[in-house]
Amino acid sequence: MEKKQPYTRAWRQGVESGCGPQVMIVGCDSGLRDAITYALVSYGFRLNFFKSSLEALANVVIQPLDGIIIDCDLAGTEGVELIRRFRGQFPLAIIISMSREDKGAAFLQAGANDFLQKPFVPYRLAMMLDGGDILS
């Protein structure tokens, strides 16, 4: 029996052809990165990881991004400022910030679509990117 894939907006956009939505992830530790990778790839997202905000800013390309996930516990440019910069460059992207501290209001005011306080279930992040759980 063939295993069915999740029926999501990302899946409908052509995951089978490798054309799923492009998501940039900035500053996750390796354990969280592995869990997020498993969850997001199962929803059909294509991922680019950057270890720091400076690396992400140096390597960001002009091509459109569908989603940006920022671990605001990372070193380098402050998370709020990074959200502002990416919101200016990618006005249509879904930006989700995450942190151990409850800084959701500041991140939302800076332009994030949503905030996750750690720890969280990685599939919730996939659903948020797929449009199933966005606050704004």
N, C-alpha and C positions, 0 to 999 in steps of 0.2 A: 504494500500500500504506500502510495506517495505521500510524503509529509507536506501539508499545506503551509504556505508562508503567511505571516500576519498580513491582513488586508488593511493597509494604511495608505495615506496620501503618498508617502515616499514610494511605496510599492507600485501604486498606479502610475507614477511618473517614469517608470522604465527601469526599475532596479535590475530586471533580468538582463538588460543590455549593458549594465555597468554605468548607467547614467543617473544614479540616484542623487539626491541633494548633497551638496558639498558643505561640510561642517569643519570649522577650525576650532581646535581645543588648545587652550593656553594654560600651561602650568600645573598639570596634575601629577601627583606622585605615582609611582609605577603600579601599586595595587589598585588605586582608583582608576588609573588609565586602562588597565586590563578589563575591569568590570564595565567601564563605560564603552570600551571598544566592543565587547561582546554584545551589549544591549543595543548600541546604535547600528552596528553592522547587521544585526538580525532584523532591524527595521529598514535596511537598505541604504543607509547613509554612507557616503564616502568621507573619510576622515583625514585631516592633517593635524599633527601634533607639534606644538612648540613648547620647549621647556620653560621659557621665560617670556615676559612681556617684551623685552628688548629684542629677542629672537623673532617673535611674532611680528613686531613692527618692522624689522629689517627684511623679513621675507614675505610680507603680505603682498599679494598681487592685485592687479586691477580687476581680474575676473570676479564676477559676482559670487558672493558666499550666501548660502541659504541659512546658515546658522553659525553662531559663535558662542562657545562656552568658555568662560573665564573663571579660573580658580583664583579668587581674590586674596587668597592666603599666600600667593607667590611673591617673590622678591622682584625688585625692579620698579617700573612705573606703578604708582598706586592704582589699585583696581578701578576706582571711580574715574580717574583720568583716562585709563585705557578704554573703559566703556564709552566715554564721551568721544574719544578719537575714532573708535570703530563705528559708533553710531553715525558720526559725520561722514565717514567713508562708505559705509554700507547701510544706507537708510532703510532698506527693505529686509535686512537680515533679522532673524530672531536671535536676540542676545540674551543668554541666561548666565547669571553670575552665581557663584557658590562660595561659601565661606563657613568656617567653624563658628564665627561670631554672627549674631543676628544684626546684619547691616543692610537688610533688605530695602528699607526706605531710601537710603542714600544711593544704592545701586539703581533702583527704579527711577529715581529722580535724574540720575545721570544718563538714562536712556535704555536701561536693560528692560526686556519684556517680562522677565520673571527672575526669581531668586530661589535658590535651594540652600537650606542650612544643612551642613554635614552633621552626621551621616545621613544618607538618603539611599533609596532603592534606585539603581541605575536605570531600570525600565521606566521609572517616572520621568527621567530626563528625556528618554526617547519619545515618550508620549507628548511631552511638552513641545519638543521640536516638531513633532508630527501634527501639531495643532489641536491635540486633545485636551490640553490642560494649561492654557495660557491665561494669565490674569488680565493682561492689558489688551 
